[in-house]
Amino acid sequence: MELERYGHGGDIWTATETYGRPLDGWLDFSSNMNPWGPPEVIGRLMKEQWRDIARYPDPAVRSLRRKLSEVYRVPMESILVGNGAAELIDLVIRVLGPEETVIARPSFTEYEQAVRKAGRRIQDVFLRQDDLFDLKDAEPFASRTVFLGHPNNPTGRLIPQSVLERLHETETHLILDEAFMDFVPDESGHSFLGRAAESERIQVIRSMTKFYAMPGIRLGFLVAHPDIVRRLADQQTHWSVNFLAQLIGEAVLDETGYADRTRAWLLEERPWLIRELGRLGLRVIPGDVNYLLVSLPGDGRWNAKRLQRALAERGIMIRDASLFRGLDGSYFRIAIRLRPDNERLLKELKEVLA
Ligand SMILES: Cc1ncc(COP(=O)(O)O)c(C=O)c1O
């Protein structure tokens, strides 16, 4: 658990402490941010409106909720904004979680942590490598409370629509983390946002930090039935969404050029990178978003931990995915970056694995 000592990828502080490189000396493939960086409008807003931090932020986050309501076509009363998706994962389990929550493995570790922090039980269901870790069968989850990544992290795979429909039919309480859904080209064809606004048995969590490359700002939102939103809002820390996050969130939703450029880049870059990684003898799970789960050949020469170390010596960070429960030591995860960075990764991988 060298670079993931604090539980996540993208930890350049721990990498710097471990390998003695400067903070800006890393090429980070371990956290899944949009490689185009934060939209320019954020810089302008911070410069022009920094004095307004002298006031408390809107406790009801009205302006941003109104904007989200227009963009995603869900009623404002069905939207709760949070300090990153991370806050909402915690809140939804703390307030609505039953005695037992079913978690599909492998998946994002914070679902498990939220359940444990709330003092409740976890029931694991392991997804199969031979199915590309897809949720093929609704039955192990049916009629329970389940927390699922849609698309899932670290696999990058969407849950098939038929499985979600079946779960909904069987009165399953569905908590869906759609943190990466904005990277999916036909987002509205897959997202359960609209359903969540109407049903007390579906809550959808979204992050704004990945697609707009602003994890330092902390911003996410949840869509649920208005009665559920009221219950969650009652238990949320006051002013957890700061003034700058509210202002920036509203502005980036107008950045349609940025969104189009991101989706166009990914449409080209993902198949290319999958192909090139395959040419190095690596097995790639063909994910639907901006990161890829990759496994090393089973000849025992390499494992993800060793590869992470060897690449870190060369200034490159990757995620050791063997730390996700349900994956063996051969798995690592990489973000898809812009072409020159991806070429550098391929070159270093080729040298290291030779
Ligand atoms: C699947 C998933 N959900 C939620 C989050 C948390 O996102 P945020 O930065 O909005 O708290 C992450 C962050 O890595 C993630 O990978």
Ligand as a Chemical Component Dictionary entry (heavy atoms), coordinates in Angstrom:
data_LIG
# 
_chem_comp.id                   LIG 
_chem_comp.type                 NON-POLYMER 
_chem_comp.pdbx_formal_charge   0 
_chem_comp.three_letter_code    LIG 
# 
loop_
_chem_comp_atom.comp_id 
_chem_comp_atom.atom_id 
_chem_comp_atom.alt_atom_id 
_chem_comp_atom.type_symbol 
_chem_comp_atom.charge 
_chem_comp_atom.model_Cartn_x 
_chem_comp_atom.model_Cartn_y 
_chem_comp_atom.model_Cartn_z 
_chem_comp_atom.pdbx_ordinal 
LIG C1 C1 C 0 -16.285 5.998  -8.128 1  
LIG C2 C2 C 0 -16.033 7.246  -7.346 2  
LIG N1 N1 N 0 -17.054 7.831  -6.709 3  
LIG C3 C3 C 0 -16.879 8.962  -5.997 4  
LIG C4 C4 C 0 -15.643 9.557  -5.882 5  
LIG C5 C5 C 0 -15.506 10.806 -5.069 6  
LIG O1 O1 O 0 -15.590 11.931 -5.884 7  
LIG P1 P1 P 0 -15.545 13.409 -5.313 8  
LIG O2 O2 O 0 -14.213 13.985 -5.666 9  
LIG O3 O3 O 0 -16.666 14.136 -5.993 10 
LIG O4 O4 O 0 -15.749 13.332 -3.835 11 
LIG C6 C6 C 0 -14.547 8.985  -6.513 12 
LIG C7 C7 C 0 -13.211 9.579  -6.389 13 
LIG O5 O5 O 0 -12.215 9.001  -6.680 14 
LIG C8 C8 C 0 -14.753 7.800  -7.279 15 
LIG O6 O6 O 0 -13.741 7.214  -7.923 16 
# 
loop_
_chem_comp_bond.comp_id 
_chem_comp_bond.atom_id_1 
_chem_comp_bond.atom_id_2 
_chem_comp_bond.value_order 
_chem_comp_bond.pdbx_ordinal 
LIG C1 C2 SING 1  
LIG C2 N1 SING 2  
LIG C2 C8 DOUB 3  
LIG N1 C3 DOUB 4  
LIG C3 C4 SING 5  
LIG C4 C5 SING 6  
LIG C4 C6 DOUB 7  
LIG C5 O1 SING 8  
LIG O1 P1 SING 9  
LIG P1 O2 DOUB 10 
LIG P1 O3 SING 11 
LIG P1 O4 SING 12 
LIG C6 C7 SING 13 
LIG C6 C8 SING 14 
LIG C7 O5 DOUB 15 
LIG C8 O6 SING 16 
# 
